[in-house]
Amino acid sequence: MTNSESKYAVLLFYKFVNIPDAPEFAQEHLNYCKELGIKGRILIADEGINGTLSGTIEQTEQYMADMRQNPLFADMVYKIDEEEGHTFKKMFVRYRKELVTFRLDDMELDPNVIGGKRLDPVQFHEYLQRDDVIVLDGRNGYEYDLGHFRNAIRPDIEAFREFPEWIRENMSEHKDKPVLTYCTGGIRCEKLTGFLIKEGFKDVYQLDGGIVTYGKDEEVKGRLFDGQCYVFDERISVPINRTDEDITVGRCIHCDSPSNRFINCANDICHRQHICCEECDEIHNSHCSDECVQVTNALLAQKQENDKAMKNAAI
């Protein structure tokens, strides 16, 4: 086994581009990915592609090389992390109406036509230190809770499609101020900044490449980002701030102590993602609440009763 085959990489990428026959392309791309042996989650829409995948160094390099042969994706940018193994269990490629669900069919938000001014990590870091800017986190509330840029506004939303209503109710007073937006890899801000401009915001910016790119910049080193960045794979979170200024902002849902541990509730009906320290994880057996513990216990008791009944019926 060569050195390139012994290590793995995670690719994060997207591009807004018109894809002819997108549903058919999605099926073809799934077959290609399975044949290549990579794993991950890729969304295909008429407006473009958005994906995260993992594979050996050799597999991911082959994926990028093959994609560059397609004129639609020849200039697509990839964010790359090295890992010790796969960060996904399966390979999914699905067709969706939108790459990020906004559900604003009556509003033209093509990022190739309208969007906030792009700032590289150094420029974004400089803007963060200004007193006159509004910093808006373009992710969901639970992502913010794990880590965010200092002084950023936390959106009280659980899904991206809730942003339009939330902005109209909470951001109108800031229309004449510079607004900085950011998200994990940049794709959500492509649509979010376009919406802000349509709503009358005068001076709108987006962090080019998102938090992931910001954390890799050798000059900025992730400064002014506290906590960790939530990612949509089995890693759950990744560090961003590579200086001694990092602050843990996540709080355990049970004891409120600082923690960066994100877990899923062991109650399969709930499955809520929440921050939980190791001690409370053991005490609460990976549940987010006492109610969920009771549900799991009740389900277990019912299963044991059913198993006993089946055993008696077989005698």
N, C-alpha and C positions, 0 to 999 in steps of 0.2 A: 504493500500500500504506500503510495507516495505521500509526501507531506501535505500536498494540496487536498488529498482525499481524506486525510485524517482529521481535518478541522472543518467546521461548519460556518456558514454565514447566514445572516438574516438580511433580506432586502426589503426596503420600504420605498414605494414609488407610486406615482400617479401622473396622469397627463390628461388634460382636457383637449380632446380632438374628436372630430366626427368619425364614428366607426360605422361603415356601411354594413348592413345585415348583422347588427350587434348580437342578437340571440344566437345566430349560427356560429359567429366567431367565438362566442363564449363556450359553446360545446366543443368546438375544435381545439380551443385553448386548454380546456380541461383534459382532453385526451393527450395533448402534447405534454402538459405538466406531469400527468401520471406516468407517461412513457419515460420522461426525463428522471423521475423519481423524487421530485421536490414536493414539499408539503406547505400548505398555507391557505390563505383566503384572498381571492381576487374577485373584484366586482367589475363587471363589464356593463356599460350603458351606451346609448346612442351618442352621449356626449364625451365618452372617454373610458379610461381604465384607472383603477385604484387597487393596489395590492400590497400584501405583506406575505413573504414566503421564506422558508428556510430550506437549506440543503448543504451538501458538501461544497467546499470552495470550488471544486471542479464543476459541479452541477449549476451553481449560481452564476459562475462566469459564463457557462454555456448558455444559460437562460438570457443573460444580458446580451451576449453576442448574437443570439438568434433574434432577439427583439430589435436589435439595431439594424438587422437586415430588412425589417419591415419599415417602409417610409413613414408610416403613421407614428412609429415609436422610436425612430432613429436617434432623436435628441432627448429622449426621456432621461430624467435624472434619478439616480439610485442612491439611497442612503444605506450604508453597509455597516453592519456590526458583526464581529467575529464571535462565535459561540462554540461551546464544547459539543453540542448536539442539536437535534431538531427542536424548534420551539413550537411546533404544531404536531398534532397527531394524524391529521388527514389533509387531503387536498380538496378544496372547494373552489369552483369557479362558477359564479352565478350572474345571470343577467338581471339588471335592475333598471327601473325607469330613471333614477338619478344616482349619481355616484355618492352624494351626501344628501340625505332626505330633507328637503326644504319645503316641498309641496307648495310652490308659488308659481303655478302655471301661468298666472296672469302677469308675471314680471320677468323681463328678459335679464338673466343674470349670467350670461356667458363670460367666464373669466378672461377669455381672449379679447373681449370687447370692453368690459367694465370691471374695475377692481381697484383696491387700494394700492398706493405706492409701495414698492418693495424695498425693504431695508435688509441689508446683510447683517450678520451678528454684531459687528463692530458698530454700525450705525444704530442698530436697535438698542444696544447697550448705552450708547450716548443719549438717545431719546429717553430711555428709562430714567435717567438722572435729571431730567428737566422737571420743573415744578408745574408747568402749564399743561401737561399731557394727561389724558385719560387712558389707562391701560385696561383693556377688556380681554378676558380669557375667553377664547372661542370654543371651549370644550364644555362638557357636561360638569355639573356641580361636583360629582364624586371624583372626577379627575382632578379638579382644582384642589380638593381636600387633601390629596396625597402630595401635591407639589404645585407651585405656581411662581410666577414672577412677583417680586416684592411690590406691594401696593396695588396689585391687580384687582379688578372688580370680579367677584365671584358671581357667575350667572346662576340664578335659582331655577335650573332646568335639569331634566333627566334625559332629554333627547334633543338632538339638533333642531328638529322641526319646531321646537317651542321658542326658538330665538326671536322670530319676527314679533310675536306678541310681547315677549319679555322686553325687547328693545323699545318698542313703542310705549310701554308702560314705565320703563325705568331709565331710559337714556336720552329722552328728548331735550333735557336741559343742557346736554353737552354738545349740541350740534355745532357750535361755533368753536369748539376746542379741538386740538389735535387728538385723534384717537388711534392708539396702537393696539393692534390685534395680534394674537398668536394662537397656535394650536399645535398638535403633536408633530405632524409632518408638513403642514402648510395647506392641505387641500380644503379644509373647512373654511379657512379664512379667505380662500379664493372666492367663495360664494358669500360669505358673511360681509366682507368689505364692499362687495358690489351692492348688497342690500342696504348697507349703511349709506352709501352714496345716493342710492335711489330714494332713501328716506330723508335726504337733505343734509346729511353730515358733510361739512365743508373740507375737512383735512383728515383723510383716512389712510392708515398705513398697515402693512402686514409684514410679519417676520418671514422672510423668504427662506423656505426649507424647514420652518417650524422649530420647535424646541429641540428636536433631535440634532439638527444641523447646528444650532446655537451651542449645544453642549460639546460639539466636536471642534469648534473653532479654537485654534491654538493661542490666539491673542486674548479672547474674552474668557475662555475656560469655564463657561457656564455661570459667571458671576451674576448675582442678583436673582438667581433662580433658587428658591428654597424647597427642600423636600426632594421627591423623586417624580419622574414622569411616568404616568400610566401608559402601558402599551397593550395592544389587543392580541397578545399571544400568551403562551404559558409562563413567560418571564414575569408578567403582570406589571412590573415596574423596572425602570432603569435609572441609574444615577445620572445627573446632568452637571451639577456644580462640582468642578474639580479643583476647588480652592478650599482654604480653611474657613471660609465664610459661610459654608453651608449650614442651614438650620432645618431641623426636622419639624415639619409643620403638621404632619398627620397626627391624629389623636385617636387612641384606642376607643372604640365605641362603648366599651364596658367601664374602663377605669379612667379614661381621659389622659392617660400617659402618652408621651411622644412615641410614635411608631410609624414605620414605613411598610408594615406588613398588610397586604391586601389579600383577603381570602373570600371564598364563597360560603354562604351559610349552608350547613350540613343538612338542613331541611330542604329536600328537593323541591318542595312546593314553593318555597321562598327563593332559595338560591341567591339571596341578596349579596352583592359584593360589599364588603365593609373592611375597615381598618381594625386590626386586632393584634395586640401584643402577644408574645408567646405564652406568657403566664395565663392570660385570660382565655387564650385559645384552648389551653389544657383544661381550665376550670369549666368553661362553657361548651367543651367538646365541639368547637368550630361552629357554634350557633350564634346568630346575631341577637337573640333575645330569649327570655325565659319562655315566651309563648311558642317559639319555634322548637325549643327543647321538648315542650309538652306535646307538640304535634308529632315530632319524631318518635317519642316514647309511645304515643297512642298508635301510630302506624306499626311500630315494632310489635306491640302487644297484640294488635289485630292479626298481624302476620303469624305470630306464634300460635294464636288461637285457631287460625285457619289451618295451619300445618298439623296441629293436634287433631282437628276434626277430620282432616283427610286421612291421617294415620289410623284413627279409630274406625273410619269407614272401610278401610282396607283390611281390617282384621276379620 
